[in-house]
Amino acid sequence: MSQSESYQVIIIGGGPAGLTAGIYATRAGLKALLLEKIVPGGQIVNSEWVENYPGFPEGVSGFELGQLMERQAIRHGLKIESAEVTGIELGGKKKVKTTIGDFMADAVIIAGGADHAKLGIAGEESWIGKGLSYCATCDGPFFRGKSVAVIGGGAVAITDALFLSRLASKVSVIHRRNQLRASKVLQDRALSQPGIEFIWDTVVEAIEGSETIERLRLRNVKTGATGELPVEGVFVAVGTRPNTGYLSTLLTLAPDGSIPVNPQMETEIPGIFAAGDIRQGSIRQVVAAAGDGAVAAVSAERFLSRLL
């Protein structure tokens, strides 16, 4: 299906960064379109409860927060289409290619986020937001006084373990190797923390429970020995993958696949901006993504004003 309608700005991704960009763009009087391949709200809709977003002193469910952001953006005139972006072509205008056709724009804000790398094990999908989290700083406070496991051995996993050790009664770090990939400073801090135990050379094969998570099924990769670990919460920290596969021939990406930007969220290509978890250096928090989206929209409006 070919799309002939042209927009001043197209926003790719409907998470907090994209929706905030949409709010700011439409309030500035710009004709804006947001393209989202799944559901507006982004990964935040998988969070059972959000306590650290300003304006919600009692907290708010991630799903509701995403819906409120979407409703606010639509109220200001943002058009939202359900489509997956497959490419961007440059020219007099930028052509955004999607699964439902092509759209034209003078400016593009890329806010497609990053997917958490999954374990691909039994029980993982069904426990997301119900005891399994990919963000310790988001969900850690819900596990005060409980026993939790962190899966991974890199900087994020160890940082998560240290953070959780201040809240949980016990933190078990499960790593498939016998040494960590985190910096020596982080390793030394974690290894000297009495509230953290390490389970080496081990992978998780299943997450099990009834009403809540109760245990992990473990397997030692060297000996093949299996066992169980009683836990009440699981934090997966085995990496993220920015959704930039379709951009590899358009932009120079960082080694981790994220998009380098300057403080104005400008990429190396004039008129193309990036915001939120997809951009290099993001702290992957809702409030930061929203801030990025606002900056990107303001920068896009300034760029467009120079075209007049």
N, C-alpha and C positions, 0 to 999 in steps of 0.2 A: 504494500500500500504506500503510495507516494504522498508526502505531505507538502503542500505548497505554502502554508502559512509561515511567515517569518516573524521572529521575535527579537527584541533588543537584547535579551539575555536568556540563555538556557542554563538551567541548573541540573546537574547530573547527581542524583542521590537524594533521598528523602529523609535522611536522619536529622539530628539537631542542627548540624552545620547547614545542610541544604534548605531545611525549612526556615531557619533564621535568615539565611540569605534571601529566600523568597519573600519573607516579611519586609525586610529592609528594601529590597528592590522594588516591590509593588508600592510601598509607602512613598518611595521616591518618584513614583509615577511611571515606572518602566513597565513595558509589556514583557512579562516573564512567564516562562514555562518550566516546570519541574518534571523530570523524568525519573521514575522509581521502578525498579524491576520487581520488587516484592510487595512491601506494604510501607507507607509513610510512617516514620518514627525511628527507623533504623534498628540497630541492635538493642537500643534501650528498651524496646518493647518486650525483650526477653528477661528483663530485670524485674524480679518480683516486687521490690520496693526500693525507691530512691529517696535517700534522706539528706543528700548533700547538694541538692539543687536549690538555689536561693528562691524564696517566695513560698516555699512549702514547709513550714515549720514542723508539721506533723508527718511529713513525708508524703510520697505519692507513688502509685504503682507505675512502673515503666510504661506499661501499655497506655494508661490514662495520660501520662505526660506526653507521649507521642501523639495521641489523639488531640490533645489540647493545642499542641504546636501546629498540627495540620489544620485544625479548625481556624486558628488565628491567621495562618497564612492564606487560606482560602477566603476568609472574611476580607482581607486586604486586596483580593483580586488575583491571587496566584492561581494559574491553571496547572493541574497535575494530570499527567498521563502515566499509565502503567506500561512500561516498556524497558527493555534492556538495551543499553547503548553498546554498539559493536565497533564504533570507530568515529573519528573526527577528521574531517578533511578541511584544509585551509584554502582560502581564495578571497574574493572580495568580501564574502561573508563566510562564516564557519558553518560547515555542513555537519550536523550531528546525525550519524547513521544509527538506526535502531531496528529492533525486531518488528516494528510496525510501520517503518518507513523513515524518510529523512526529514529533518527539521533544520531550518536556517536561523542563524543568530549573529549579531554583531559581537557579542561577548559570551563566554562560556565559563561557568563556575563548576569545577569538578569537586564533588563532595560525596563520592561513592563509598567512602569508608574503607575499612579493612575487616576481613573475616578472621576470626580466631581459628587457628589451626586446631582441628579436632583429633581426638584419639581414634575414633572409628571403632569403638568397642560396645559391647552389649550394655544397654541401659543409659548410655550417654545422652542421647537425644531426649529421652523421656524424663530425665532428671534436671534438664536445664531450667534454671529459675526456681527449682524446688529442692535446693540443697547443693546443686552443682553450678559453679560460677566460673567465668573466665576473667573476672575482675575483682581482685581482693580489696582494693580501696573502695570499690562500689558496695560490695556485699559483706565484707569482713565483719562489720559491727553486728550483723545478725547472728554471729556464731560465738558471741562472748561466752566463755566458760565451757565451750564444747571442744570435742576432739575433731581435728580436721586434717586433711591430707592435701599437699601441694604436689602436683605432678609436673616434673620438669627439672632442669638443672642449670638453666641459663640465668642471666642477670634478673630478668623479670620474675622468675620462679623464686629466686633467693630473696629478692626484695619483698615479694609477697609473703614469703615465710617469715621474714623478720617483722613485717607489719602485723601479721596474724599472731605472732608469738606474744604480742602485747594484749591480745584479746582472748585467744583461745586457750583452753586448758592444756592442750597438747597439739603440736604441729609435726606431722610426719611428711618428710620430703622423699618422694619416690622418684628415682632416677635410673634410667636404663644403663647408664655407665657407672664406672667406679670412681669418677672424679667429676667435679663440677665445671661448667663452662663460664661461670660468672667470674668477675674480677677477684683478685686475691683479697682485696679489702672486704668485699661482700662475703667471700668464703670464710675469712677469718672471723667475721662477726657472727655468721650463722653457726659455724662449727663450735664456737665458744658459748652459744646461747643454750642454756640448759633446757629450755622449753621446746627445742627443735631436735628431732631425731631423724637420722638418714637411713633410708633403705636402698642399698646400692644394687646395681646390676639387675634391676627388677622392672617389670612392666605390669600395668593394670590390665586385666583381661575382661573384667566386668564390674559394674556398679550395681549393688543390690540393696533392696529394702522393701518395706511395705508402704506405710504411710509416709515415712521419711527414709533417707539414706541410712543404712545400717552397717554396711561393710563393703570392702573392696576385695575382689578376687585377684590374687597376685601370682606372678610366675617369675622365677629367677632365670634370667636369660643364659646363664652359664651352666647351672646345674639342672635346670628344668623343674626344680622343686616348686610346688604350688602351696598356697596358703591363703589365709584370710586376714584382713586388717579391719577391726571395728572402727568406724568413723561416723561422724554426724554431718560432715560437710566435705565437699571436694572442690578444689581450685585447680583448674587446668591452665598451665602456663608453658605451652610448648611452641609458642610463636604466633605471629599474626601474618596475614598475607594481604597487603593493600590490593584493592580491586583495580589494578592498573594494567592488566594483561593487554587490553585493547589499545593502550597508549605507548607501547614500547617503541614504535617507529615514529611517534610524533614528538615525544618529550624525552629528554635525558633524565632517566630515573636514578634515584639513589640505589646503593647496593641492595637494600632490603625491598626495593620495588616502590618505595614511597616517592612523592613528588616534591622536589626542592622548590621552595618559594622564598620570597623576601618578606619583610615584616608587613607589607601591604597585601600579602597572599598572591603576589604576581608570580607567574611561572616565567620561563625563558621566552615564551611566545606572547607578544602583546595581545591583550584581549582575552587571554586564557588564565584563569585563576584556580587555585586549589585551596580547600578548606577542610578542617576536621581531621579525622583519623588517617585520611589518605595522604596528608601532607607530611613531609619530613619533619621530625622533631615533635610531633603531637604527643601530648601527655594522655590522650585517649580518655578524656573525661567529658561528660555532657556539657558542663558549663564552658569548658575551653572550646569545644566544637562549635557551640552557639556563638561564642566570641569571634572565632575564625570566620563563621558565616557572615556576621555583621561586617567585619573588616573587608571581606571579599566583595560583598555587595556594594559597599561604599566605594571601594576601588574600581569596581566595574562601572558604577555610575559616573565616576570621574573620567574613566577611559572613554565612555560613550559621549560625554560632553565635549571631548576634544575632537570627536568625529563630525560634530555639527558644523 
